[in-house]
Amino acid sequence: MKSSNAGESLRGTTMRLVTFETEGSVRVGAVRNGAGGRMEVVDLGRHDASLPGSVKQLLEAGPAIWP
């Protein structure tokens, strides 16, 4: 049975934010375990174009822009 509390399923989970460059553009992303246990970066800007381009800018903007 699935938990009705989404936060409960994330207990003990660590999110790693990264700033990375791709195709000449600086982007903000999150690291996750991919196929075969390989680490991969999810480009957060592809999911929300309003996000700043770096982790530093994201943190400086504060909760006002966090979903």
Rosetta blueprint (number, residue, H / E / L):
1 M L
2 K L
3 S L
4 S L
5 N L
6 A H
7 G H
8 E H
9 S H
10 L L
11 R L
12 G L
13 T L
14 T L
15 M L
16 R E
17 L E
18 V E
19 T E
20 F E
21 E E
22 T E
23 E L
24 G L
25 S E
26 V E
27 R E
28 V E
29 G E
30 A E
31 V E
32 R E
33 N E
34 G L
35 A H
36 G H
37 G H
38 R L
39 M E
40 E E
41 V E
42 V E
43 D E
44 L H
45 G H
46 R H
47 H H
48 D L
49 A L
50 S L
51 L L
52 P L
53 G L
54 S L
55 V H
56 K H
57 Q H
58 L H
59 L H
60 E H
61 A H
62 G H
63 P H
64 A H
65 I H
66 W L
67 P L
